[in-house]
Amino acid sequence: MSCKVTRLGGKLGARIEGIHFDDAFGDEKIEQIAAALFEHQVVSLGATDMSAEQHARLARRFGELEHQATD
C-alpha cells in the first residue's frame, strides 16, 4: 500500500498518511518514509494508533535509538 505525502507549506515539512502501523514494516514502507524525509526534511506521521513498541521498531529502521532523560 502506498502512503500519501502532503506538503505542509513553506520549504520544510510534510505529513505522511496511509501507513498502518499494525502491519509489518517492510522495506517499501521505510523507503517511502525515507524519501519523504529526504525531500521535505521534516515529516509528521498520522500515527494515533502507534504503540511505543511500534514507534521504537520504526525508529530502529533509521538508526540507533538514543535515550533522552529529562528530569
C-alpha positions as CSV (number, residue, x, y, z in Angstrom):
1,M,0.0,0.0,0.0
2,S,1.3,3.4,-0.9
3,C,1.2,6.3,1.5
4,K,0.1,9.8,0.9
5,V,2.6,12.6,1.4
6,T,1.2,16.2,1.7
7,R,3.5,19.2,1.8
8,L,2.6,21.4,4.9
9,G,3.7,24.7,3.4
10,G,6.9,26.7,3.0
11,K,10.1,24.9,2.2
12,L,10.0,22.3,5.1
13,G,7.6,19.8,6.3
14,A,5.2,17.2,5.0
15,R,2.5,14.9,6.6
16,I,2.5,11.2,5.8
17,E,-0.8,9.4,5.9
18,G,-1.9,5.9,4.9
19,I,0.6,3.8,6.8
20,H,-1.0,1.2,9.1
21,F,1.4,0.6,12.0
22,D,-0.2,-2.7,12.9
23,D,1.3,-4.2,9.6
24,A,4.9,-5.4,9.4
25,F,7.3,-2.7,8.3
26,G,8.7,-3.8,5.0
27,D,11.4,-2.1,3.1
28,E,8.9,-0.5,0.8
29,K,7.2,1.5,3.6
30,I,10.6,2.5,5.1
31,E,11.7,3.7,1.6
32,Q,8.6,5.8,1.2
33,I,9.1,7.4,4.6
34,A,12.8,8.0,4.0
35,A,12.1,9.5,0.6
36,A,9.6,11.9,2.1
37,L,12.0,12.8,4.9
38,F,14.8,13.4,2.4
39,E,12.6,15.6,0.2
40,H,10.8,17.6,2.9
41,Q,13.4,17.5,5.7
42,V,10.7,17.2,8.4
43,V,7.8,14.7,8.4
44,S,4.8,14.1,10.6
45,L,3.2,10.7,10.7
46,G,-0.5,10.2,11.2
47,A,0.1,7.6,13.9
48,T,-2.6,7.9,16.6
49,D,-2.8,4.2,16.9
50,M,1.0,3.6,17.1
51,S,2.2,1.8,20.2
52,A,5.5,2.6,21.9
53,E,7.0,-0.7,20.6
54,Q,5.9,0.1,17.0
55,H,7.4,3.5,17.4
56,A,10.7,2.1,18.6
57,R,10.7,-0.6,15.8
58,L,10.1,2.2,13.2
59,A,12.9,4.4,14.7
60,R,15.4,1.5,14.7
61,R,15.0,1.2,10.9
62,F,16.6,4.7,10.7
63,G,19.4,4.2,13.2
64,E,20.4,3.5,16.7
65,L,18.0,4.7,19.4
66,E,19.1,7.3,21.9
67,H,17.6,7.6,25.4
68,Q,16.7,11.2,26.3
69,A,16.4,11.6,30.0
70,T,14.5,14.7,31.2
71,D,14.4,15.5,34.9
